Amino acid sequence: MSRNLLLGFLFLLTLNLHQALASLLAIDYGSEWIKASLMKPGVPFDVLLNKDSKRKIQSSVGWKNDDRLFGSDAYNLASRFPTDSFNFLKYLQGVPFDSEAVSYYATLSSADTVKSSRNTISLRRSDGTEWTVEELIAMQFSYVKELAESVAGEKVTDVVVTVPPFYTQAERDAVVDAIEIAGLRTLALVNDGTAVAVNYAMTRTFPEPEVHIIYDAGASAIRTTLVEFSTVESTGKGKPKSYTQVNVLSSGFDRRSGGTELDRRLVKILVEDFMNKNQIDITKDKRAMSKFRKEANRLKAILSANSEAVSTIESAYKDIDYRGRIKRSQFETAASDLKVRFVIPLHTCLAKAGLTFENITSVILTGGASRTPMIQQAVRSTAGEDKVAVNVNADEAAVLGAGFYGAGLSRQFKTKEIKVSDVYMYDIQASYTTVPKGGGSPKTITSTIFPPSSNTGSKKTLTFKRKDDFSIKLLYKKIPFIDHSQEVVEAKIGGVAEAIANLTEQGVFEPVIKTTIALSESGFVSISDAIAVGEVKQDSIKDKIKGLFGGGSSDPPSPTSTSTDSEPTVLTDESTTVDDTPKPLGAEISVPLTIDFEFGPTPPMTAEEKRAARTRLREIDNIEGSKRRTEEARNNLESYLYKLRDLLSDDSETPFTKCSQPGERSAIQNKLEETLAWMHDEADNADTKQFLEKLSGLEGLERPIAHRYREIEEFPKALNDSQMWNWSSRLFITEAKQNLTAEAEGGPPARYTQAEIDALEKVLKEHEAWLAEWVAKQRQVPMNQDPVILTSEMRARAKTLENHLQKLWKKKAPSKKKSKGSQGSTSGAPSETATPGNDKGQKSHDEL
């Protein structure tokens, strides 16, 4: 589908959105680029533009002295201020400080990394200020939020953010922490391949099921998503309807074979060439390496379309320039080891689903690095030339799909109905210790709760026979990536003894503990609920005590035997409620338990830490906001000074000269010179208030001159309007009097009485007299003198006459007289020519 046709479809879609109270923001956050889209009723759905009208924003934030910059402005700082430009932060999300990711990041950026209080990563500016990765990414999200709000015209809160399907819990936590610090609310995290699939399905129908591979070659990684598309007929009540089903079957990935890895190979070629030519080691020089990294990124795009490229870097190292010629073949040789890795994710996702390339319809290429010839060649040689498709926008499919995905989760929007079923890449296990009988040693039981490719949104309930508090650890079966933790979270279940005692008192025999383990749609694994629950099988203790004083109860059934605690029983999830009222035999009652979480070596930020981070960002936002307001006030004053200088220096008969007096121009000239001197000497240290005061002082001197000119401009129209209402009223009175005369001669009844006509005529004569007197006086006033009559007063007096006339015109006509043999009746109202403000040959009041 062509881009214009797609955008046309998207525009029509927005016309059908329900009226909502809020907008929805979607962000595709990549290691190199950010794309964002906004969904709001009445606003065409499309990719947001940045302040330079670009459709994508570099994932960068940086400082030039005290000025914070974003996007390409921040990215370009790296060659001058290498430790104040922060790029490729996605590599550092949710990873421990001593991980391989930190050393890999050092080959991409010259920024200084330091260990945070949570054993994660912070980055240090040249002035010593430290910012966590979450805070720096939150700044970028906040920047995008500001862009969205400028388009929406309102606050934007809800956001959907894309993440790679291989992201661990710690990495997903880091994304959500950044979202919250930015003042946004996470509606969902969506796997980027799934987002592309939703976008693909929005403009297509599937009469027969189709299976496609979304091949996403991004900057940081290559990932594949195997997706089945089908059309499903609903079977619910009401009129049958169909919807599109998007089923994610499996996924594959390689974390270190994306576009950035190709950049690293080019950097190595360029740096080695420079060092061989100049016999200088520049690998430790941060500024020089930043220049070569920027040049490598530029060359990669050129070599995607050309067989060779010329590289030129001025002052590559100190005063030494670099010039070289790079061939695509040379580049591909340096990256030859990656060719196998480019296609491994394809084989992985197919193997997980038990399919082959014969079972798929196409491999859909997306992601910026998918334009690289060597990646395309690898995919074509593996999947087959006829299987490769380039029918989605490689840069924007994910962010548009994320927007549609978010709309599908919200009741505020109405879009094409698409139901999505996604999967989780990793297998999740539960680990806990047993309580053995007879005083033996406890054993650790580990069982798989969610095997690989489990559907997100699933829940499992584990049942335990416990009398005291205990813990459950959720962990990956294998370490998901180098130096990442196997542990996901540990849940400490508390209040068990009290809950068991409570249930026993109510007649529950052998109560059990049920814990619900949830895999959310956003890919988070957690214990969402824990209760003590059981069935009433005997009278409660209270009933037995009551029986001692004359009460009775039925005999309880025989107790069942108690089994030892081994691997728990997996049950379906059932909702339970707490009810303290007495329950009859056979009833099930439950008591909620407490859950306290402990996290692994890279815990998410606490609520206090996020509040502190939001406060830091708010402070810097306020400082920058104040600085922007000061700059705006200064710019406004400077512009006004230039304007006045031009007006005063123009010797021709301009309106300013004609409407001003020599003394006024002299006063303005003196104030202008005084202000220009102040601007030269003190403006750099002035605040917003001072700039506004200087501007106000000058405007006060020019205001009388501008007022005269506006009055001279508006006078002809105000006079014309006044005369038009005089003419309409005079015509109305003439016809009304004629109708009175006709009525006196036996004609139809007149609509207006003599008293009403006389009252209108009195108002008209007063207005005509006033207008004639003061217009004559005004015409004697020179242009550089204040007017004796204001156009606002002219309009107000004309409005009085207009209201009087309109009141009569809206009066209902009297009943018509009927006579035998008459061929018709005559209205007592004035003819059409007397319609106030709409007379033939005269423009209406609204038109004027």
Protein Blocks (a to p, Z undefined) as FASTA:
>chain_A
ZZklmmmmmmmmmmmpccdfbdcddddddfkbccdddddehiacdddddfkopabdcddd
ddehjaccehjllmmmmmmmmmlccehklmmgoiafkbmklmmmmmmpccdcdddfkopa
cdddfkopacdfklmmmmmmmmmmmmmmmmnopacfbdcddddfklcfklmmmmmmmmmm
nopacfbdcdfklmmmmmmmmmcccfbacddddddddfkbccdddddddddddfbecjdd
dddddddfbdcddfklcfklmmmmmmmmmmmmmmmmnopafklmmklmmmmmmmmmmmmm
mmmmpcbdcdddehkbojaccdddddfklmmmmmmmmmmmmmmmmmmmmmmnopafklpm
bdcdedjklmpmklmmmmmmmnopklpccfbcfklmmmmmmmmmmmmmpckbccdddddd
dddfbdcddddddddehhiacddddddfbdghiaehiacddddddfbdcddddddfbdfb
ghiafbfbdcddehklmmmmmmmmnopahiaddddddddfkopacdfbdcdddddfbdcf
klmmmmmnopacddddddddddddddddddddddddddfbdcdehiacdddddddddddf
bdcddfklmmmmmmmmmmmmmmmmmmmmmmmmmmmmmmmmmmmmmmmmpmbdcfklmmpc
fklmmmmmmmmmmmmmmmmmmmmmpcfklmmmmmmmmmmmmmmmmmmmmmmmmmmmmmmm
mmmmmmmmmmmmmmmmmmmmmmmnopacdfbdfklmmmmmmmmmmmmmmmmmmmmmmmmp
cfkbccfbdfklmmmmmmmmmmmmmmmmmpccddddddehiabdcdfbdcfklgghiagh
iacfklZZ
